[in-house]
Amino acid sequence: MTDVKLAIVYYSATGTVRTMAERLAATAEQAGAEVRLRQVQRQPTGGEKAATDEQAAEAEAAKGAPGATADDVVWADAVLFGSPTRYGNIAGQLKTFIDSLGAQWAQGLLADKVYAGFTASQTAHGGQETTLIALYNTIYHFGGIIVPPGYTDGSKFVDGNPYGVSHVTGGGNDIPVGDVTNTALDHLVQRVIGITRKLKG
Ligand SMILES: Cc1cc2nc3c(=O)[nH]c(=O)nc-3n(C[C@H](O)[C@H](O)[C@H](O)COP(=O)(O)O)c2cc1C
């Protein structure tokens, strides 16, 4: 059953958000959704200009990943946007992609879809919630339907983020995505697919 079309659109400088996006895609496919996993254009900005070895390695690893287009968002019934935290906000690279959707927004082609977000930051109180809320400001303007995880499952009391899914990478930016984050990602994408199915009738 491929009744739900899901676009996962993300930016990742050092691979954490990409790992999260890949988990979402795998779980969504198991749940029967048709998935487009797409990265937005990788262009270093600001603090990323002096690229670290980590960022260079991720740029190499992500070379083959398909790029996001406006059609991927228009095509989808549900969209999951992912971005690392940047000063408590989404990354400029994802914002640039979102800003490129003006023509589709003007035609109402971004409305009436389900949306949710996921993020990663180095520190636990470094702006994960504000990043997701900043992302959701845009969704109101789309006329989208935000489907947050809330505390709709016991596991949400473990990862503790009702706004979306977030992972803390630590001071060395090297704590891998593990069971707690993966459980939260699985819950989010299953919930998004389930609610999209209900909306589609
Ligand atoms: C310019 C810049 C700003 C950042 N701002 C924050 C921040 O406000 N809070 C935080 O905890 N981490 C911050 N970080 C760290 C990243 O959010 C973190 O390393 C994230 O896990 C990277 O995800 P990625 O591996 O998908 O690129 C920042 C990193 C950069 C390069």
PDBQT file of the ligand as one rigid body, heavy atoms in Angstrom, charges set to zero:
ROOT
HETATM    1  C1  LIG A 301      27.089  28.171  12.519  1.00  0.00    +0.000 C 
HETATM    2  C2  LIG A 301      26.688  27.114  13.508  1.00  0.00    +0.000 A 
HETATM    3  C3  LIG A 301      25.758  27.414  14.500  1.00  0.00    +0.000 A 
HETATM    4  C4  LIG A 301      25.400  26.452  15.443  1.00  0.00    +0.000 A 
HETATM    5  N1  LIG A 301      24.513  26.782  16.417  1.00  0.00    +0.000 NA
HETATM    6  C5  LIG A 301      24.252  25.908  17.415  1.00  0.00    +0.000 A 
HETATM    7  C6  LIG A 301      23.397  26.258  18.505  1.00  0.00    +0.000 A 
HETATM    8  O1  LIG A 301      22.818  27.345  18.558  1.00  0.00    +0.000 OA
HETATM    9  N2  LIG A 301      23.208  25.347  19.498  1.00  0.00    +0.000 N 
HETATM   10  C7  LIG A 301      23.828  24.125  19.491  1.00  0.00    +0.000 A 
HETATM   11  O2  LIG A 301      23.654  23.363  20.438  1.00  0.00    +0.000 OA
HETATM   12  N3  LIG A 301      24.583  23.734  18.433  1.00  0.00    +0.000 NA
HETATM   13  C8  LIG A 301      24.816  24.601  17.413  1.00  0.00    +0.000 A 
HETATM   14  N4  LIG A 301      25.606  24.228  16.354  1.00  0.00    +0.000 N 
HETATM   15  C9  LIG A 301      26.043  22.823  16.272  1.00  0.00    +0.000 C 
HETATM   16  C10 LIG A 301      25.167  21.985  15.301  1.00  0.00    +0.000 C 
HETATM   17  O3  LIG A 301      23.803  22.269  15.418  1.00  0.00    +0.000 OA
HETATM   18  C11 LIG A 301      25.376  20.503  15.594  1.00  0.00    +0.000 C 
HETATM   19  O4  LIG A 301      26.722  20.176  15.416  1.00  0.00    +0.000 OA
HETATM   20  C12 LIG A 301      24.471  19.588  14.767  1.00  0.00    +0.000 C 
HETATM   21  O5  LIG A 301      24.333  18.365  15.468  1.00  0.00    +0.000 OA
HETATM   22  C13 LIG A 301      25.048  19.279  13.407  1.00  0.00    +0.000 C 
HETATM   23  O6  LIG A 301      24.135  18.493  12.647  1.00  0.00    +0.000 OA
HETATM   24  P1  LIG A 301      24.668  17.810  11.292  1.00  0.00    +0.000 P 
HETATM   25  O7  LIG A 301      25.696  16.756  11.714  1.00  0.00    +0.000 OA
HETATM   26  O8  LIG A 301      23.475  17.199  10.641  1.00  0.00    +0.000 OA
HETATM   27  O9  LIG A 301      25.292  18.871  10.458  1.00  0.00    +0.000 OA
HETATM   28  C14 LIG A 301      25.972  25.166  15.383  1.00  0.00    +0.000 A 
HETATM   29  C15 LIG A 301      26.889  24.849  14.372  1.00  0.00    +0.000 A 
HETATM   30  C16 LIG A 301      27.253  25.827  13.438  1.00  0.00    +0.000 A 
HETATM   31  C17 LIG A 301      28.252  25.463  12.366  1.00  0.00    +0.000 C 
ENDROOT
TORSDOF 0
